[in-house]
Amino acid sequence: MAMLQRLAQLSRRSASLASSPFAASYAARSMSTKMTPAAAIKAMEGLQSKLDDAMQKMMQEKGDAFSKNEFYKMVDETPELKEALSKYRELDMDVEWSWARIRSMKAGPLTAPPVTVTVTGAAGAIGYALLFRIASGEMFGPSQPVNLKLLDLPAAQPALKGVMMELNDCAFPLLKSMTAADDPMKGFAGCDYAVLVGAKPRSKGMERADLMKANAEIFSVQGKALNAVAPKAKVTVVGNPANTNALIASANAPDMNPDQFTAMTRLDQTRAEHQIAEKAGVTVEEVDRVVIWGNHSASQYPDISHATIQGKWAKEVVTDEAWLKNEFIPTVAKRGAEIIGARGASSAASAANAAVAHVRDWFLGSDGRWVSMAVPAVGDFGMGTGIFYSVPVVCYPGGVYKRVGGVSIDPASAEMMEKSRLELVEERNAVAHLLPK
Ligand SMILES: NC(=O)c1ccc[n+]([C@@H]2O[C@H](COP(=O)([O-])OP(=O)(O)OC[C@H]3O[C@@H](n4cnc5c(N)ncnc54)[C@H](O)[C@@H]3O)[C@@H](O)[C@H]2O)c1
């Protein structure tokens, strides 16, 4: 896994060689190939990106079945790639060696093709906490340039302009371009990743059903737009009700694979991790495999049955069942409301942090760690299909995730999970008119 991640990270960057110590040895080598250093560097980058693209493609197709030997076999059987590899070897001694060296270099001028990410609701509170972290490299990595496409309502455009001025004022080296739009067809055009934050907030006296309907319309329009102008995009829904909004967007994007859509339950996961770490008196990194099942709502089930704390079973460390049932689960499930009560506003910075972590892992891989994401139910865990249900997944570099299989479910957990499933089915029924058959 570590090798896969390393190779994939390499494949995503063709880090600049020009300003590096490598350039010196490169220049020496280029003399033997009778090329100027600059020409040699350029040639090497071109060849490398050809090989990188092939590696990315293979990794996307094969997920964790990807192996380096298989990659080289495929290169050997593809004349264009074989030629690229042989020229690459003429320019440098050894591909593996140069990859490792490029990987270990600090990023110089950044020449990898930018990732284009659309953020909706960009002028809102979460948008404000999120955009600067994307532009600084926290979402896609410290050597990965980004194009930002910012989508918000017409009335929010003046505020969005102000946010863009601030982004410019930061002079982020990774931020290659930035555009604003109020039309989803423009805002999503050509994006690789989309983070759908923008949603209608619940106003005073508004019924949950009315909120659901208002948001359902937004996400059906956005699903259609994604289908038309960004059919390869990987989509993360943050705006509430997140699971059902993801279902609506996906159902309105018939040319896209439902697996391209996810809804965010990462904030619930990090909330749960903190609660457990505090209770056990350990650091958060020592807590692993906390799972969020179900809906991003009060019906969710934060589960530590499979978790470990400092490598021991969490249930053997946190043995206070009453605390788990009466404090831990309700605190995590109702944390959003508690924060609104305390702050007078919905969680924004922590939600943005979770969005960074969710997309980062989806793009770069979770390095074997379990992370929770609401994804299309496929019938495992008795969930049926036709809803977006949060489950543990492991992410692999390049936008691949796989459900964790073989997780045993005890009767108490099954009951909690079923409660959340029923709520999602109810939500789905409430927006059935927006789900094309
Ligand atoms: N999944 C989670 O863990 C989680 C956590 C916190 C908040 N949320 C949800 O995220 C959403 C955004 O929260 P916020 O605090 O940023 O709200 P906010 O009200 O501050 O900002 C929302 C932004 O979305 C914009 N918007 C509304 N409709 C839009 C549309 N059709 N297209 C594009 N933009 C549109 C608004 O103009 C506004 O700028 C809410 O639905 C909130 O409940 C989810």
The ligand as a MOL file (V3000), in Angstrom:
LIG
                    3D

  0  0  0     0  0            999 V3000
M  V30 BEGIN CTAB
M  V30 COUNTS 44 48 0 0 0
M  V30 BEGIN ATOM
M  V30 1 N -21.9820 17.5090 6.3380 0
M  V30 2 C -21.5790 18.2010 7.3910 0
M  V30 3 O -20.8640 17.6790 8.2580 0
M  V30 4 C -21.9730 19.6450 7.5920 0
M  V30 5 C -21.4450 20.3740 8.6740 0
M  V30 6 C -21.7800 21.7030 8.8180 0
M  V30 7 C -22.6570 22.3040 7.9290 0
M  V30 8 N -23.1730 21.5740 6.8990 0 CHG=1
M  V30 9 C -24.0900 22.1700 5.9240 0
M  V30 10 O -23.3400 22.9030 4.9570 0
M  V30 11 C -24.1930 23.8610 4.3440 0
M  V30 12 C -23.4880 25.2060 4.2430 0
M  V30 13 O -23.2090 25.7120 5.5270 0
M  V30 14 P -22.6280 27.2000 5.7110 0
M  V30 15 O -22.4270 27.3790 7.1680 0
M  V30 16 O -21.4950 27.4760 4.7760 0 CHG=-1
M  V30 17 O -23.9040 28.0630 5.2590 0
M  V30 18 P -23.9670 29.5690 4.7920 0
M  V30 19 O -25.4090 29.9470 4.8420 0
M  V30 20 O -22.9800 30.4210 5.5290 0
M  V30 21 O -23.4940 29.5240 3.2820 0
M  V30 22 C -24.2310 28.8740 2.3020 0
M  V30 23 C -23.8380 29.4640 0.9740 0
M  V30 24 O -24.4710 28.6860 -0.0320 0
M  V30 25 C -24.9670 29.5800 -1.0050 0
M  V30 26 N -26.0000 28.9190 -1.7890 0
M  V30 27 C -27.2910 28.7100 -1.4710 0
M  V30 28 N -27.9290 28.1190 -2.4920 0
M  V30 29 C -27.0030 27.9140 -3.4550 0
M  V30 30 C -27.0620 27.3420 -4.7480 0
M  V30 31 N -28.1800 26.8880 -5.2610 0
M  V30 32 N -25.9220 27.3060 -5.4720 0
M  V30 33 C -24.7600 27.8020 -4.9750 0
M  V30 34 N -24.6720 28.3760 -3.7670 0
M  V30 35 C -25.7760 28.4200 -3.0110 0
M  V30 36 C -25.4240 30.7800 -0.2210 0
M  V30 37 O -25.5550 31.9410 -1.0360 0
M  V30 38 C -24.3050 30.9020 0.8080 0
M  V30 39 O -23.2430 31.6980 0.3110 0
M  V30 40 C -25.4690 23.8670 5.1700 0
M  V30 41 O -26.4300 23.0670 4.5070 0
M  V30 42 C -25.0600 23.2040 6.4650 0
M  V30 43 O -26.1480 22.5850 7.1090 0
M  V30 44 C -22.8370 20.2690 6.7230 0
M  V30 END ATOM
M  V30 BEGIN BOND
M  V30 1 1 1 2
M  V30 2 2 2 3
M  V30 3 1 2 4
M  V30 4 1 4 5
M  V30 5 2 4 44
M  V30 6 2 5 6
M  V30 7 1 6 7
M  V30 8 2 7 8
M  V30 9 1 8 9
M  V30 10 1 8 44
M  V30 11 1 9 10
M  V30 12 1 9 42
M  V30 13 1 10 11
M  V30 14 1 11 12
M  V30 15 1 11 40
M  V30 16 1 12 13
M  V30 17 1 13 14
M  V30 18 2 14 15
M  V30 19 1 14 16
M  V30 20 1 14 17
M  V30 21 1 17 18
M  V30 22 2 18 19
M  V30 23 1 18 20
M  V30 24 1 18 21
M  V30 25 1 21 22
M  V30 26 1 22 23
M  V30 27 1 23 24
M  V30 28 1 23 38
M  V30 29 1 24 25
M  V30 30 1 25 26
M  V30 31 1 25 36
M  V30 32 1 26 27
M  V30 33 1 26 35
M  V30 34 2 27 28
M  V30 35 1 28 29
M  V30 36 1 29 30
M  V30 37 2 29 35
M  V30 38 1 30 31
M  V30 39 2 30 32
M  V30 40 1 32 33
M  V30 41 2 33 34
M  V30 42 1 34 35
M  V30 43 1 36 37
M  V30 44 1 36 38
M  V30 45 1 38 39
M  V30 46 1 40 41
M  V30 47 1 40 42
M  V30 48 1 42 43
M  V30 END BOND
M  V30 END CTAB
M  END
